[in-house]
Structures are given as structure tokens and as C-alpha cells.
Amino acid sequence: MISEPAHVHRLLADVKHVLFDFDGPICDIFAALPAPTIAATLRDYLAPLGLDLPPDIRAQVDPLEILRYAPTAGPLVAETVEAGLRGLELQAALTATPTPGTANVIKQLRTSGRRLAVVSNNSDAAIKTYTDNHGLLGYFDHISARALFQDPALLKPHPYLITQALGALGADPALTVLIGDSVTDIQSAKTAGILSIGYANTPGKEHHLHETGADAIINDMAQLTPPST
């Protein structure tokens, strides 16, 4: 189910704009500060508010799901979770593990004349911190990410962040591809009318990416390296 290199290269041949999801394709942001730990910390932040959290939120290990729940419990809860999550993501970005091969791919794609952007549900502050610390910020023309107190309903799989990036880049959707490692990445790409490459970074993930409709699937970011001419 992993795509042949020739197929990936054909897909990329006419692409002028490449959008990267952040957590997965660029780095493992939660390598040293795991997502379940962040989720538990967010619940600790909410404890003084005396909330009766729903059972699924009490057991939730994905911080973004707690973020999505927060507005339903009121503005104070939403502000507490967003502020807490931004701080924890920023901390995590400082110890994130780079995805092997991605830095070289980013540099080569940019050298080839393509314009690049990050499209992510993670906070803009965390992404800018990571890319700056790793010498990558200058390779991206735009970062379309979770802004302060943004409506969580506009995060992927909603196409808002992608359409925001397309507008900032002046990009033709038909000549744009998103590289992402989740089903929601592929769903948002399809809704926005752009191509998608699924990054299957864990065993069995390629099946889900394929079923969702990824145009190509890779299991090594180095597979995106433009062929020598």
C-alpha cells in the first residue's frame, strides 16, 4: 500500500506549493512531553473550577480533544484550556524530536522553486519556536496554525487552515499538496480540493490513510526528496 517512488515523484512533479502538517511529518512534538501527560495537566488546570467533566474527557489522552470540549463548558474553561495548552506545546517544542529526513526534504523542495507552508492544529507559537530553533523557519512562506483563542471547530479536519494557507500563498489548489500523518489531514485536504500524501509513521497507518483517500502514501519522509536531474 506504500506508493512506489515513481508515483510519488509524478505527483510532486507539477506541484508548486507544498503544505506540511507539523506533528509527525516535521517532528514528534510530544517526544519528551507525551500527549497523555499534557491532557492530564490540562485537567489539573481545570480542577479549581469545580467542573463535573464528562467521562470521555476524564479519560481523554488527546489534548486537542479537551480543547474541542472546552468551549461547550463556557468561556472561562475555553480560555483556561487554550492558555494552558499553548504553554505546554511551547515547552514540548523545545524538546521535540526531528523527523528523520524532513529537514533535507524541506530545503530541497524550497531550492527546487516550490513555496512551502506549515498547516497544523498545533499552536503557531510552538511551530515558530521549533522551526526557528532548527534553522527551518526561513524556508516556509507561511504558517497556518492554531491562533490564540481560535474556534476549535476550525481545526482540521475542517479545511479552514488549508484555505488560509492557500490564500496567503496565492496558490492554485490543483497545484498544491498536503503532507500529513493523520486521517484528519487527508480529510481536510480532500475538502479543500488539494492533493495529499499520507505519511504512515506507525505500523498499519497506511491502511487508514489509503481508505481516507490519500493520493500517495509514504513511510519515510526521505521519499519526498526530488529526484536528481
Backbone hydrogen bonds, N-H to C=O, Kabsch-Sander energy under -0.5 kcal/mol:
donor,donor_aa,acceptor,acceptor_aa,energy
3,S,217,I,-2.6
7,H,4,E,-0.7
8,V,4,E,-1.9
9,H,5,P,-2.6
10,R,6,A,-2.1
11,L,7,H,-2.2
12,L,8,V,-2.1
13,A,9,H,-1.3
14,D,10,R,-0.6
15,V,12,L,-0.9
16,K,175,L,-2.6
17,H,175,L,-1.9
18,V,115,R,-2.4
19,L,177,V,-3.3
20,F,117,A,-2.8
21,D,179,I,-2.7
24,G,22,F,-0.8
24,G,27,C,-3.6
26,I,22,F,-1.8
27,C,22,F,-1.7
28,D,97,T,-2.8
29,I,27,C,-0.9
31,A,28,D,-1.6
37,T,34,P,-0.6
38,I,34,P,-1.9
39,A,35,A,-2.7
40,A,36,P,-2.2
41,T,37,T,-2.1
42,L,38,I,-2.4
43,R,39,A,-1.8
44,D,40,A,-1.8
45,Y,41,T,-2.1
46,L,42,L,-1.4
47,A,43,R,-1.0
47,A,44,D,-0.5
49,L,46,L,-1.8
50,G,47,A,-2.0
51,L,46,L,-0.6
53,L,51,L,-1.0
57,I,54,P,-0.7
58,R,54,P,-2.2
59,A,55,P,-1.4
65,E,62,D,-1.1
66,I,62,D,-1.2
67,L,63,P,-2.1
68,R,64,L,-2.1
69,Y,65,E,-1.7
70,A,66,I,-2.1
72,T,69,Y,-1.8
73,A,70,A,-2.0
74,G,71,P,-1.2
78,A,74,G,-2.2
79,E,75,P,-2.6
80,T,76,L,-2.2
81,V,77,V,-2.5
82,E,78,A,-2.4
83,A,79,E,-2.3
84,G,80,T,-2.2
85,L,81,V,-3.0
86,R,82,E,-2.4
87,G,83,A,-1.7
88,L,84,G,-2.1
89,E,85,L,-2.9
90,L,86,R,-2.1
91,Q,87,G,-1.9
92,A,88,L,-2.5
93,A,89,E,-2.5
94,L,90,L,-0.9
94,L,91,Q,-0.6
95,T,92,A,-1.4
96,A,93,A,-0.6
97,T,28,D,-1.7
99,T,26,I,-2.1
102,T,99,T,-1.8
103,A,99,T,-0.5
105,V,101,G,-1.9
106,I,102,T,-3.0
107,K,103,A,-2.1
108,Q,104,N,-2.5
109,L,105,V,-2.9
110,R,106,I,-2.1
111,T,107,K,-2.3
112,S,108,Q,-1.8
113,G,110,R,-1.7
114,R,109,L,-1.7
115,R,16,K,-2.3
117,A,18,V,-1.9
118,V,142,H,-1.9
119,V,20,F,-2.6
120,S,144,S,-2.2
124,D,146,R,-1.9
127,I,123,S,-1.9
128,K,124,D,-2.4
129,T,125,A,-2.1
130,Y,126,A,-2.4
131,T,127,I,-2.7
132,D,128,K,-2.0
133,N,129,T,-2.4
134,H,130,Y,-1.7
135,G,132,D,-1.3
136,L,131,T,-3.4
137,L,131,T,-1.5
139,Y,136,L,-1.9
140,F,136,L,-0.5
140,F,137,L,-1.4
141,D,116,L,-2.7
142,H,116,L,-0.9
144,S,118,V,-3.5
145,A,143,I,-0.7
146,R,122,N,-2.3
150,Q,147,A,-1.9
154,L,151,D,-2.2
155,L,152,P,-1.7
158,H,155,L,-2.3
161,L,154,L,-0.6
163,T,159,P,-2.7
164,Q,160,Y,-2.4
165,A,161,L,-1.9
166,L,162,I,-2.8
167,G,163,T,-2.2
168,A,164,Q,-2.1
169,L,165,A,-2.2
170,G,166,L,-1.2
171,A,166,L,-2.3
175,L,172,D,-2.1
176,T,173,P,-1.5
177,V,17,H,-2.0
178,L,195,L,-2.0
179,I,19,L,-3.0
180,G,178,L,-0.6
180,G,197,I,-2.0
186,I,182,S,-1.6
187,Q,183,V,-2.6
188,S,184,T,-2.3
189,A,185,D,-2.1
190,K,186,I,-2.4
191,T,187,Q,-2.3
192,A,188,S,-2.0
193,G,189,A,-0.8
193,G,190,K,-0.8
194,I,189,A,-2.4
195,L,173,P,-0.5
195,L,176,T,-2.3
197,I,178,L,-2.8
198,G,216,A,-2.9
199,Y,180,G,-2.7
200,A,198,G,-0.8
200,A,218,I,-3.2
201,N,199,Y,-1.5
205,K,202,T,-1.9
207,H,204,G,-0.9
208,H,204,G,-0.8
209,L,205,K,-2.3
210,H,206,E,-2.5
211,E,207,H,-2.6
212,T,208,H,-1.6
213,G,209,L,-0.7
213,G,210,H,-1.0
214,A,209,L,-2.2
215,D,196,S,-1.4
216,A,196,S,-0.9
218,I,198,G,-2.9
223,Q,220,D,-2.2
224,L,221,M,-2.0
225,T,222,A,-1.8
